[in-house]
Amino acid sequence: MRNDSIETLLLRHYGSAAPVPVNLEQQLKMMVHREAARQQTVSNWNQRRISRRRVLQLVTFSGASVGAAVAVGINTLHNTLTAHTVRRPAYSL
């Protein structure tokens, strides 16, 4: 893959008669700064040491939270479905 500049890519795609997008340079600078900040955050997280105890806590509590959320969801769904059913006595002929 070639390492073309933004100007080259825009000229190739739109031609020389195309208008320049509004605030193109500011948008590109903002995107570059945002990506650099994201990469710095990822790098910091990758360098951070975490204990086995903390990993176990995260796994345990996240699993318990998911289980509780599923139980509440099922209970709500069951209550919603049974609330709309009208119970009528069965008559035999």
VOBA-808823 format. One line per 3 residues: number of its first residue (from 1); their letters; for each residue y, z, x of N, C-alpha, C, O. Coordinates in Angstrom, 2 decimals. Layout:
NUM> a> Y,Z,X,Y,Z,X,Y,Z,X,Y,Z,X ~ ... $
***
This chain:
1> mrn> -1.17,0.00,0.84,0.00,0.00,0.00,1.23,0.00,0.88,1.32,0.77,1.84 ~ 2.17,-0.85,0.56,3.38,-0.96,1.37,4.33,0.18,1.05,4.34,0.71,-0.06 ~ 5.13,0.54,2.03,6.10,1.61,1.86,7.46,0.98,1.61,8.32,0.97,2.49 $
4> dsi> 7.66,0.46,0.41,8.91,-0.20,0.06,9.93,0.83,-0.40,9.58,1.88,-0.93 ~ 11.19,0.50,-0.19,12.26,1.38,-0.66,12.43,1.20,-2.17,11.92,0.25,-2.76 ~ 13.14,2.12,-2.76,13.39,2.05,-4.20,14.18,0.78,-4.53,13.90,0.12,-5.53 $
7> etl> 15.14,0.46,-3.70,15.94,-0.75,-3.94,15.07,-2.00,-3.94,15.25,-2.88,-4.79 ~ 14.14,-2.08,-3.00,13.25,-3.25,-2.92,12.37,-3.34,-4.16,12.19,-4.42,-4.71 ~ 11.83,-2.21,-4.58,10.98,-2.21,-5.77,11.78,-2.61,-7.01,11.29,-3.39,-7.83 $
10> llr> 12.99,-2.09,-7.16,13.82,-2.45,-8.32,14.18,-3.92,-8.31,14.14,-4.58,-9.35 ~ 14.55,-4.45,-7.13,14.88,-5.88,-7.03,13.67,-6.75,-7.35,13.81,-7.76,-8.03 ~ 12.50,-6.37,-6.87,11.31,-7.15,-7.12,10.95,-7.13,-8.61,10.52,-8.14,-9.16 $
13> hyg> 11.14,-5.98,-9.25,10.74,-5.85,-10.65,11.78,-6.43,-11.60,11.43,-7.14,-12.54 ~ 13.06,-6.14,-11.37,14.11,-6.54,-12.31,14.92,-7.75,-11.87,15.54,-8.41,-12.70 ~ 14.91,-8.05,-10.59,15.72,-9.16,-10.10,17.11,-8.68,-9.72,17.47,-7.52,-9.95 $
16> saa> 17.91,-9.59,-9.14,19.23,-9.19,-8.65,20.27,-9.11,-9.76,21.34,-8.53,-9.56 ~ 19.99,-9.66,-10.93,20.96,-9.65,-12.01,20.84,-8.42,-12.91,21.64,-8.25,-13.83 ~ 19.87,-7.58,-12.67,19.64,-6.41,-13.53,20.70,-5.34,-13.25,21.11,-5.16,-12.10 $
19> pvp> 21.13,-4.64,-14.28,22.09,-3.56,-14.06,21.43,-2.36,-13.38,20.23,-2.11,-13.55 ~ 22.21,-1.64,-12.63,21.71,-0.45,-11.96,21.59,0.67,-12.99,22.54,0.90,-13.75 ~ 20.48,1.36,-13.05,20.35,2.47,-14.00,21.42,3.53,-13.76,21.85,3.76,-12.63 $
22> vnl> 21.84,4.17,-14.83,22.88,5.18,-14.76,22.36,6.40,-14.01,21.25,6.87,-14.26 ~ 23.16,6.90,-13.08,22.83,8.11,-12.30,21.49,8.00,-11.58,20.77,8.99,-11.47 ~ 21.15,6.83,-11.11,19.86,6.63,-10.45,19.72,7.52,-9.22,18.69,8.18,-9.03 $
25> eqq> 20.76,7.53,-8.38,20.67,8.30,-7.14,20.54,9.80,-7.42,19.76,10.49,-6.76 ~ 21.29,10.31,-8.40,21.21,11.72,-8.74,19.83,12.08,-9.30,19.28,13.13,-8.98 ~ 19.28,11.20,-10.13,17.96,11.44,-10.70,16.89,11.45,-9.62,15.99,12.29,-9.63 $
28> lkm> 16.99,10.51,-8.67,16.02,10.47,-7.58,16.12,11.71,-6.70,15.10,12.27,-6.30 ~ 17.34,12.13,-6.40,17.52,13.33,-5.58,16.94,14.55,-6.30,16.27,15.38,-5.68 ~ 17.19,14.65,-7.59,16.69,15.78,-8.36,15.16,15.78,-8.36,14.54,16.83,-8.22 $
31> mvh> 14.55,14.60,-8.53,13.09,14.52,-8.54,12.51,14.89,-7.18,11.48,15.56,-7.10 ~ 13.17,14.45,-6.10,12.69,14.77,-4.75,12.78,16.28,-4.51,11.85,16.87,-3.96 ~ 13.90,16.90,-4.91,14.06,18.35,-4.73,13.04,19.11,-5.57,12.48,20.11,-5.11 $
34> rea> 12.79,18.65,-6.80,11.81,19.31,-7.67,10.41,19.22,-7.08,9.67,20.20,-7.10 ~ 10.06,18.07,-6.55,8.73,17.89,-5.95,8.59,18.74,-4.69,7.53,19.31,-4.43 ~ 9.67,18.82,-3.89,9.63,19.65,-2.69,9.46,21.12,-3.05,8.71,21.85,-2.40 $
37> arq> 10.16,21.57,-4.10,10.02,22.96,-4.55,8.61,23.22,-5.07,8.05,24.29,-4.81 ~ 8.04,22.26,-5.79,6.68,22.42,-6.30,5.68,22.51,-5.15,4.78,23.35,-5.17 ~ 5.84,21.65,-4.16,4.94,21.67,-3.01,5.07,22.97,-2.23,4.08,23.49,-1.71 $
40> qtv> 6.30,23.50,-2.15,6.50,24.78,-1.45,5.81,25.91,-2.20,5.22,26.80,-1.59 ~ 5.90,25.88,-3.53,5.24,26.90,-4.35,3.73,26.83,-4.19,3.07,27.86,-4.04 ~ 3.19,25.63,-4.22,1.74,25.45,-4.03,1.33,25.94,-2.66,0.30,26.60,-2.51 $
43> snw> 2.12,25.61,-1.66,1.81,26.05,-0.30,1.82,27.57,-0.20,0.95,28.17,0.43 ~ 2.82,28.20,-0.83,2.88,29.67,-0.81,1.66,30.28,-1.50,1.10,31.26,-1.00 ~ 1.24,29.73,-2.62,0.07,30.25,-3.33,-1.20,30.05,-2.52,-2.09,30.90,-2.53 $
46> nqr> -1.29,28.92,-1.83,-2.49,28.65,-1.03,-2.58,29.58,0.18,-3.67,29.88,0.65 ~ -1.43,30.02,0.69,-1.44,30.91,1.86,-1.61,32.37,1.48,-1.90,33.20,2.34 ~ -1.42,32.69,0.21,-1.52,34.08,-0.24,-2.98,34.52,-0.28,-3.85,33.81,-0.79 $
49> ris> -3.22,35.67,0.27,-4.58,36.23,0.24,-4.76,36.98,-1.06,-3.84,37.61,-1.57 ~ -5.95,36.89,-1.60,-6.26,37.59,-2.84,-7.59,38.30,-2.66,-8.54,37.74,-2.10 ~ -7.66,39.52,-3.14,-8.86,40.31,-2.94,-9.92,39.93,-3.97,-9.62,39.37,-5.03 $
52> rrr> -11.16,40.25,-3.64,-12.26,40.00,-4.58,-12.07,40.84,-5.84,-12.43,40.41,-6.94 ~ -11.52,42.02,-5.68,-11.30,42.90,-6.82,-10.31,42.25,-7.81,-10.53,42.29,-9.02 ~ -9.24,41.66,-7.29,-8.25,41.01,-8.14,-8.85,39.78,-8.83,-8.57,39.53,-10.01 $
55> vlq> -9.66,39.03,-8.13,-10.32,37.87,-8.73,-11.22,38.33,-9.87,-11.24,37.72,-10.94 ~ -11.97,39.39,-9.64,-12.85,39.92,-10.67,-12.05,40.38,-11.88,-12.46,40.14,-13.02 ~ -10.91,41.04,-11.65,-10.07,41.47,-12.75,-9.56,40.27,-13.56,-9.59,40.29,-14.79 $
58> lvt> -9.10,39.24,-12.86,-8.59,38.06,-13.55,-9.67,37.39,-14.38,-9.43,37.01,-15.53 ~ -10.86,37.25,-13.82,-11.96,36.61,-14.53,-12.39,37.45,-15.72,-12.62,36.93,-16.81 ~ -12.49,38.76,-15.52,-12.94,39.64,-16.60,-11.95,39.66,-17.74,-12.33,39.48,-18.90 $
61> fsg> -10.68,39.88,-17.42,-9.69,39.98,-18.48,-9.42,38.66,-19.17,-9.17,38.63,-20.38 ~ -9.47,37.56,-18.43,-9.25,36.26,-19.09,-10.44,35.94,-19.99,-10.26,35.38,-21.07 ~ -11.65,36.27,-19.56,-12.82,36.05,-20.40,-12.79,36.91,-21.65,-13.15,36.46,-22.74 $
64> asv> -12.36,38.17,-21.49,-12.26,39.06,-22.64,-11.17,38.58,-23.60,-11.33,38.67,-24.81 ~ -10.09,38.08,-23.05,-8.99,37.59,-23.90,-9.44,36.38,-24.71,-9.12,36.26,-25.89 ~ -10.17,35.49,-24.07,-10.67,34.31,-24.77,-11.64,34.72,-25.85,-11.60,34.20,-26.97 $
67> gaa> -12.52,35.66,-25.54,-13.48,36.14,-26.53,-12.79,36.79,-27.72,-13.19,36.56,-28.87 ~ -11.77,37.59,-27.46,-11.03,38.23,-28.55,-10.29,37.19,-29.39,-10.27,37.30,-30.61 ~ -9.70,36.20,-28.74,-8.98,35.16,-29.48,-9.94,34.36,-30.36,-9.60,34.03,-31.50 $
70> vav> -11.11,34.06,-29.85,-12.10,33.32,-30.65,-12.56,34.17,-31.83,-12.70,33.65,-32.94 ~ -12.79,35.46,-31.61,-13.23,36.33,-32.69,-12.16,36.43,-33.78,-12.48,36.38,-34.97 ~ -10.90,36.58,-33.38,-9.81,36.65,-34.36,-9.70,35.32,-35.11,-9.50,35.31,-36.32 $
73> gin> -9.82,34.22,-34.40,-9.75,32.91,-35.04,-10.86,32.70,-36.05,-10.63,32.19,-37.15 ~ -12.07,33.09,-35.69,-13.20,32.93,-36.61,-13.02,33.83,-37.83,-13.30,33.42,-38.95 ~ -12.56,35.06,-37.60,-12.34,35.98,-38.70,-11.27,35.45,-39.65,-11.42,35.52,-40.87 $
76> tlh> -10.18,34.91,-39.10,-9.11,34.34,-39.92,-9.61,33.14,-40.71,-9.31,33.00,-41.89 ~ -10.37,32.28,-40.05,-10.92,31.11,-40.72,-11.87,31.53,-41.84,-11.83,30.95,-42.93 ~ -12.70,32.51,-41.58,-13.63,32.99,-42.60,-12.87,33.57,-43.79,-13.21,33.29,-44.94 $
79> ntl> -11.85,34.37,-43.51,-11.05,34.95,-44.60,-10.33,33.88,-45.39,-10.21,33.98,-46.61 ~ -9.84,32.86,-44.72,-9.13,31.77,-45.40,-10.08,31.00,-46.30,-9.74,30.66,-47.43 ~ -11.27,30.71,-45.80,-12.22,29.94,-46.58,-12.77,30.74,-47.76,-12.97,30.18,-48.84 $
82> tah> -13.02,32.02,-47.57,-13.58,32.80,-48.66,-12.52,33.22,-49.68,-12.87,33.58,-50.80 ~ -11.24,33.18,-49.31,-10.19,33.57,-50.24,-10.01,32.52,-51.33,-9.58,32.84,-52.44 ~ -10.33,31.28,-51.03,-10.12,30.19,-51.98,-11.32,29.98,-52.91,-11.21,29.28,-53.91 $
85> tvr> -12.42,30.58,-52.59,-13.58,30.42,-53.45,-13.49,31.45,-54.58,-13.32,32.64,-54.33 ~ -13.61,30.99,-55.77,-13.56,31.87,-56.94,-14.99,32.20,-57.32,-15.81,31.30,-57.52 ~ -15.28,33.46,-57.43,-16.63,33.86,-57.78,-16.74,33.95,-59.30,-15.96,34.64,-59.95 $
88> rpa> -17.67,33.27,-59.82,-17.93,33.25,-61.26,-19.35,33.72,-61.51,-20.25,33.44,-60.72 ~ -19.54,34.42,-62.58,-20.90,34.86,-62.88,-21.80,33.68,-63.21,-21.36,32.71,-63.83 ~ -23.02,33.76,-62.80,-23.97,32.70,-63.10,-24.56,32.94,-64.49,-25.08,34.02,-64.76 $
91> ysl> -24.49,31.97,-65.34,-25.05,32.06,-66.69,-26.32,31.24,-66.75,-26.39,30.13,-66.22 ~ -27.31,31.79,-67.38,-28.53,31.03,-67.56,-28.66,30.63,-69.03,-28.29,31.40,-69.91 ~ -29.15,29.51,-69.26,-29.29,29.01,-70.63,-30.69,29.16,-71.13,-30.98,28.78,-72.27 $
***
